[in-house]
């Protein structure tokens, strides 16, 4: 069995694979990278760091999706 880490995503507990990146987490959640902002442990995480930032036990991730419409 693969190792898992416990994190919080938008206020809800979640498990994901150890070594998962923010980009991978977005893919796992079925979210496009194009219209979201990420807050990682209370800090805005620049998009350039999403592929290198790995989540670890206890991390808090807030994902804000921008929605257009009229």
N, CA, C and O atoms as CSV, one atom per row, in Angstrom:
chain,resi,resn,atom,element,x,y,z
A,1,UNK,N,N,0.840,-1.177,0.000
A,1,UNK,CA,C,0.000,0.000,0.000
A,1,UNK,C,C,0.889,1.246,0.000
A,1,UNK,O,O,1.886,1.306,0.719
A,2,UNK,N,N,0.529,2.210,-0.789
A,2,UNK,CA,C,1.306,3.443,-0.877
A,2,UNK,C,C,1.134,4.263,0.397
A,2,UNK,O,O,0.090,4.219,1.048
A,3,UNK,N,N,2.163,4.997,0.732
A,3,UNK,CA,C,2.079,5.895,1.885
A,3,UNK,C,C,1.136,7.035,1.557
A,3,UNK,O,O,1.088,7.512,0.424
A,4,UNK,N,N,0.393,7.463,2.554
A,4,UNK,CA,C,-0.525,8.583,2.375
A,4,UNK,C,C,-0.219,9.656,3.407
A,4,UNK,O,O,0.362,9.383,4.457
A,5,UNK,N,N,-0.617,10.874,3.091
A,5,UNK,CA,C,-0.520,11.982,4.031
A,5,UNK,C,C,-1.916,12.536,4.242
A,5,UNK,O,O,-2.761,12.487,3.349
A,6,UNK,N,N,-2.146,13.060,5.428
A,6,UNK,CA,C,-3.427,13.671,5.757
A,6,UNK,C,C,-3.261,15.177,5.698
A,6,UNK,O,O,-2.409,15.757,6.373
A,7,UNK,N,N,-4.103,15.803,4.866
A,7,UNK,CA,C,-4.067,17.250,4.692
A,7,UNK,C,C,-5.482,17.794,4.825
A,7,UNK,O,O,-6.448,17.038,4.923
A,8,UNK,N,N,-5.585,19.099,4.826
A,8,UNK,CA,C,-6.892,19.759,4.846
A,8,UNK,C,C,-7.024,20.569,3.561
A,8,UNK,O,O,-6.176,21.408,3.257
A,9,UNK,N,N,-8.092,20.311,2.810
A,9,UNK,CA,C,-8.351,21.034,1.571
A,9,UNK,C,C,-9.688,21.747,1.712
A,9,UNK,O,O,-10.730,21.112,1.869
A,10,UNK,N,N,-9.645,23.070,1.653
A,10,UNK,CA,C,-10.849,23.884,1.807
A,10,UNK,C,C,-11.647,23.492,3.049
A,10,UNK,O,O,-12.873,23.386,3.015
A,11,UNK,N,N,-10.919,23.282,4.146
A,11,UNK,CA,C,-11.557,23.004,5.426
A,11,UNK,C,C,-11.964,21.565,5.664
A,11,UNK,O,O,-12.512,21.254,6.722
A,12,UNK,N,N,-11.710,20.668,4.703
A,12,UNK,CA,C,-12.099,19.266,4.856
A,12,UNK,C,C,-10.870,18.373,4.880
A,12,UNK,O,O,-9.943,18.552,4.089
A,13,UNK,N,N,-10.869,17.404,5.798
A,13,UNK,CA,C,-9.773,16.452,5.873
A,13,UNK,C,C,-9.758,15.578,4.625
A,13,UNK,O,O,-10.801,15.201,4.091
A,14,UNK,N,N,-8.540,15.267,4.176
A,14,UNK,CA,C,-8.392,14.479,2.955
A,14,UNK,C,C,-7.069,13.734,3.031
A,14,UNK,O,O,-6.114,14.206,3.649
A,15,UNK,N,N,-7.020,12.575,2.405
A,15,UNK,CA,C,-5.771,11.837,2.286
A,15,UNK,C,C,-5.336,11.864,0.826
A,15,UNK,O,O,-6.162,11.814,-0.085
A,16,UNK,N,N,-4.037,11.943,0.624
A,16,UNK,CA,C,-3.472,11.897,-0.715
A,16,UNK,C,C,-2.150,11.149,-0.633
A,16,UNK,O,O,-1.643,10.904,0.461
A,17,UNK,N,N,-1.604,10.796,-1.750
A,17,UNK,CA,C,-0.354,10.044,-1.788
A,17,UNK,C,C,0.805,10.873,-1.253
A,17,UNK,O,O,0.890,12.073,-1.511
A,18,UNK,N,N,1.684,10.237,-0.517
A,18,UNK,CA,C,2.907,10.900,-0.065
A,18,UNK,C,C,3.679,11.348,-1.297
A,18,UNK,O,O,3.770,10.610,-2.279
A,19,UNK,N,N,4.231,12.547,-1.249
A,19,UNK,CA,C,4.977,13.078,-2.378
A,19,UNK,C,C,4.132,13.815,-3.399
A,19,UNK,O,O,4.656,14.336,-4.384
A,20,UNK,N,N,2.820,13.862,-3.169
A,20,UNK,CA,C,1.914,14.561,-4.082
A,20,UNK,C,C,2.260,16.054,-4.129
A,20,UNK,O,O,2.508,16.678,-3.097
A,21,UNK,N,N,2.271,16.604,-5.327
A,21,UNK,CA,C,2.503,18.042,-5.482
A,21,UNK,C,C,1.168,18.774,-5.534
A,21,UNK,O,O,0.109,18.159,-5.651
A,22,UNK,N,N,1.240,20.089,-5.445
A,22,UNK,CA,C,0.028,20.896,-5.575
A,22,UNK,C,C,-0.590,20.677,-6.956
A,22,UNK,O,O,-1.809,20.544,-7.067
A,23,UNK,N,N,0.223,20.640,-7.999
A,23,UNK,CA,C,-0.299,20.373,-9.350
A,23,UNK,C,C,-0.986,19.016,-9.410
A,23,UNK,O,O,-2.057,18.880,-10.002
A,24,UNK,N,N,-0.375,18.028,-8.805
A,24,UNK,CA,C,-0.970,16.695,-8.773
A,24,UNK,C,C,-2.258,16.663,-7.990
A,24,UNK,O,O,-3.198,15.960,-8.364
A,25,UNK,N,N,-2.316,17.417,-6.904
A,25,UNK,CA,C,-3.532,17.495,-6.097
A,25,UNK,C,C,-4.670,18.105,-6.913
A,25,UNK,O,O,-5.802,17.625,-6.860
A,26,UNK,N,N,-4.370,19.159,-7.664
A,26,UNK,CA,C,-5.396,19.764,-8.523
A,26,UNK,C,C,-5.919,18.756,-9.533
A,26,UNK,O,O,-7.126,18.671,-9.760
A,27,UNK,N,N,-5.020,17.992,-10.141
A,27,UNK,CA,C,-5.434,16.965,-11.105
A,27,UNK,C,C,-6.288,15.902,-10.420
A,27,UNK,O,O,-7.299,15.462,-10.968
A,28,UNK,N,N,-5.880,15.492,-9.226
A,28,UNK,CA,C,-6.637,14.498,-8.456
A,28,UNK,C,C,-8.057,14.988,-8.168
A,28,UNK,O,O,-9.003,14.201,-8.153
A,29,UNK,N,N,-8.191,16.289,-7.940
A,29,UNK,CA,C,-9.498,16.886,-7.643
A,29,UNK,C,C,-10.277,17.235,-8.906
A,29,UNK,O,O,-11.426,17.669,-8.825
A,30,UNK,N,N,-9.662,17.050,-10.071
A,30,UNK,CA,C,-10.337,17.347,-11.331
A,30,UNK,C,C,-10.451,18.834,-11.618
A,30,UNK,O,O,-11.376,19.265,-12.306
A,31,UNK,N,N,-9.512,19.626,-11.095
A,31,UNK,CA,C,-9.551,21.074,-11.275
A,31,UNK,C,C,-8.510,21.524,-12.289
A,31,UNK,O,O,-7.389,21.015,-12.309
A,32,UNK,N,N,-8.883,22.467,-13.118
A,32,UNK,CA,C,-7.978,23.062,-14.085
A,32,UNK,C,C,-7.040,24.022,-13.371
A,32,UNK,O,O,-7.446,24.715,-12.438
A,33,UNK,N,N,-5.789,24.063,-13.806
A,33,UNK,CA,C,-4.813,24.977,-13.215
A,33,UNK,C,C,-5.017,26.413,-13.678
A,33,UNK,O,O,-4.476,27.343,-13.081
A,34,UNK,N,N,-5.797,26.596,-14.739
A,34,UNK,CA,C,-5.909,27.909,-15.357
A,34,UNK,C,C,-6.663,28.957,-14.576
A,34,UNK,O,O,-6.348,30.142,-14.683
A,35,UNK,N,N,-7.645,28.561,-13.796
A,35,UNK,CA,C,-8.502,29.560,-13.155
A,35,UNK,C,C,-8.624,29.341,-11.648
A,35,UNK,O,O,-9.714,29.434,-11.084
A,36,UNK,N,N,-7.494,29.048,-11.003
A,36,UNK,CA,C,-7.512,28.860,-9.554
A,36,UNK,C,C,-6.364,29.621,-8.905
A,36,UNK,O,O,-5.362,29.940,-9.544
A,37,UNK,N,N,-6.537,29.899,-7.635
A,37,UNK,CA,C,-5.471,30.443,-6.791
A,37,UNK,C,C,-5.316,29.479,-5.619
A,37,UNK,O,O,-6.287,28.877,-5.162
A,38,UNK,N,N,-4.093,29.345,-5.144
A,38,UNK,CA,C,-3.797,28.413,-4.059
A,38,UNK,C,C,-3.235,29.163,-2.862
A,38,UNK,O,O,-2.298,29.953,-2.983
A,39,UNK,N,N,-3.829,28.898,-1.703
A,39,UNK,CA,C,-3.258,29.336,-0.436
A,39,UNK,C,C,-2.735,28.083,0.239
A,39,UNK,O,O,-3.483,27.139,0.493
A,40,UNK,N,N,-1.446,28.084,0.525
A,40,UNK,CA,C,-0.780,26.919,1.090
A,40,UNK,C,C,-0.244,27.286,2.470
A,40,UNK,O,O,0.683,28.086,2.589
A,41,UNK,N,N,-0.827,26.703,3.500
A,41,UNK,CA,C,-0.443,27.002,4.883
A,41,UNK,C,C,-0.456,28.511,5.150
A,41,UNK,O,O,0.501,29.080,5.674
A,42,UNK,N,N,-1.566,29.131,4.772
A,42,UNK,CA,C,-1.858,30.545,5.021
A,42,UNK,C,C,-1.029,31.521,4.183
A,42,UNK,O,O,-1.021,32.718,4.470
A,43,UNK,N,N,-0.337,31.036,3.160
A,43,UNK,CA,C,0.441,31.887,2.272
A,43,UNK,C,C,0.010,31.625,0.831
A,43,UNK,O,O,-0.216,30.476,0.452
A,44,UNK,N,N,-0.105,32.686,0.024
A,44,UNK,CA,C,-0.409,32.500,-1.395
A,44,UNK,C,C,0.784,31.801,-2.038
A,44,UNK,O,O,1.928,32.223,-1.866
A,45,UNK,N,N,0.512,30.740,-2.773
A,45,UNK,CA,C,1.567,29.979,-3.425
A,45,UNK,C,C,1.618,30.346,-4.908
A,45,UNK,O,O,0.656,30.099,-5.635
A,46,UNK,N,N,2.722,30.930,-5.366
A,46,UNK,CA,C,2.822,31.296,-6.781
A,46,UNK,C,C,2.692,30.069,-7.687
A,46,UNK,O,O,3.182,28.988,-7.359
A,47,UNK,N,N,2.035,30.247,-8.811
A,47,UNK,CA,C,1.797,29.153,-9.747
A,47,UNK,C,C,3.099,28.467,-10.166
A,47,UNK,O,O,3.111,27.259,-10.402
A,48,UNK,N,N,4.175,29.215,-10.260
A,48,UNK,CA,C,5.472,28.658,-10.657
A,48,UNK,C,C,5.977,27.600,-9.662
A,48,UNK,O,O,6.854,26.807,-10.003
A,49,UNK,N,N,5.436,27.582,-8.445
A,49,UNK,CA,C,5.879,26.631,-7.423
A,49,UNK,C,C,4.963,25.421,-7.270
A,49,UNK,O,O,5.251,24.524,-6.477
A,50,UNK,N,N,3.874,25.387,-8.014
A,50,UNK,CA,C,2.905,24.301,-7.848
A,50,UNK,C,C,3.479,22.937,-8.186
A,50,UNK,O,O,3.143,21.955,-7.524
A,51,UNK,N,N,4.337,22.844,-9.198
A,51,UNK,CA,C,4.857,21.537,-9.607
A,51,UNK,C,C,5.958,21.025,-8.683
A,51,UNK,O,O,6.264,19.833,-8.694
A,52,UNK,N,N,6.554,21.903,-7.887
A,52,UNK,CA,C,7.639,21.477,-7.013
A,52,UNK,C,C,7.239,21.381,-5.548
A,52,UNK,O,O,7.965,20.781,-4.756
A,53,UNK,N,N,6.102,21.956,-5.168
A,53,UNK,CA,C,5.683,21.958,-3.767
A,53,UNK,C,C,4.925,20.670,-3.446
A,53,UNK,O,O,3.846,20.414,-3.982
A,54,UNK,N,N,5.515,19.868,-2.561
A,54,UNK,CA,C,4.888,18.620,-2.133
A,54,UNK,C,C,4.145,18.822,-0.820
A,54,UNK,O,O,4.639,19.488,0.090
A,55,UNK,N,N,2.954,18.241,-0.732
A,55,UNK,CA,C,2.195,18.339,0.505
A,55,UNK,C,C,2.714,17.320,1.509
A,55,UNK,O,O,3.178,16.240,1.144
A,56,UNK,N,N,2.625,17.693,2.785
A,56,UNK,CA,C,3.032,16.808,3.875
A,56,UNK,C,C,1.918,16.782,4.915
A,56,UNK,O,O,1.007,17.610,4.888
A,57,UNK,N,N,2.003,15.830,5.823
A,57,UNK,CA,C,0.989,15.702,6.875
A,57,UNK,C,C,0.724,17.037,7.550
A,57,UNK,O,O,1.649,17.747,7.944
A,58,UNK,N,N,-0.557,17.363,7.676
A,58,UNK,CA,C,-0.977,18.553,8.392
A,58,UNK,C,C,-1.070,19.818,7.557
A,58,UNK,O,O,-1.503,20.856,8.057
A,59,UNK,N,N,-0.667,19.750,6.284
A,59,UNK,CA,C,-0.756,20.942,5.438
A,59,UNK,C,C,-2.203,21.382,5.276
A,59,UNK,O,O,-3.130,20.571,5.294
A,60,UNK,N,N,-2.369,22.703,5.115
A,60,UNK,CA,C,-3.686,23.292,4.853
A,60,UNK,C,C,-3.638,23.948,3.485
A,60,UNK,O,O,-2.816,24.830,3.235
A,61,UNK,N,N,-4.522,23.513,2.607
A,61,UNK,CA,C,-4.577,24.026,1.247
A,61,UNK,C,C,-5.968,24.607,1.014
A,61,UNK,O,O,-6.977,23.931,1.218
A,62,UNK,N,N,-6.008,25.846,0.592
A,62,UNK,CA,C,-7.264,26.480,0.190
A,62,UNK,C,C,-7.192,26.712,-1.298
A,62,UNK,O,O,-6.232,27.298,-1.798
A,63,UNK,N,N,-8.203,26.257,-2.007
A,63,UNK,CA,C,-8.250,26.400,-3.459
A,63,UNK,C,C,-9.435,27.294,-3.800
A,63,UNK,O,O,-10.582,26.988,-3.475
A,64,UNK,N,N,-9.130,28.403,-4.463
A,64,UNK,CA,C,-10.166,29.343,-4.879
A,64,UNK,C,C,-10.279,29.258,-6.384
A,64,UNK,O,O,-9.305,29.473,-7.106
A,65,UNK,N,N,-11.484,28.941,-6.856
A,65,UNK,CA,C,-11.743,28.840,-8.286
A,65,UNK,C,C,-12.428,30.098,-8.770
A,65,UNK,O,O,-13.400,30.560,-8.174
A,66,UNK,N,N,-11.911,30.651,-9.862
A,66,UNK,CA,C,-12.523,31.827,-10.461
A,66,UNK,C,C,-13.550,31.376,-11.495
A,66,UNK,O,O,-13.259,30.546,-12.356
A,67,UNK,N,N,-14.741,31.931,-11.398
A,67,UNK,CA,C,-15.831,31.547,-12.286
A,67,UNK,C,C,-16.313,32.785,-13.032
A,67,UNK,O,O,-16.600,33.820,-12.430
A,68,UNK,N,N,-16.395,32.660,-14.341
A,68,UNK,CA,C,-16.903,33.758,-15.152
A,68,UNK,C,C,-18.369,33.553,-15.452
A,68,UNK,O,O,-18.896,32.451,-15.300
A,69,UNK,N,N,-19.002,34.575,-15.863
A,69,UNK,CA,C,-20.419,34.458,-16.205
A,69,UNK,C,C,-21.014,35.826,-16.414
A,69,UNK,O,O,-20.353,36.851,-16.247
A,70,UNK,N,N,-22.253,35.819,-16.775
A,70,UNK,CA,C,-22.854,37.111,-16.992
A,70,UNK,C,C,-24.346,37.067,-16.925
A,70,UNK,O,O,-25.002,38.095,-17.092
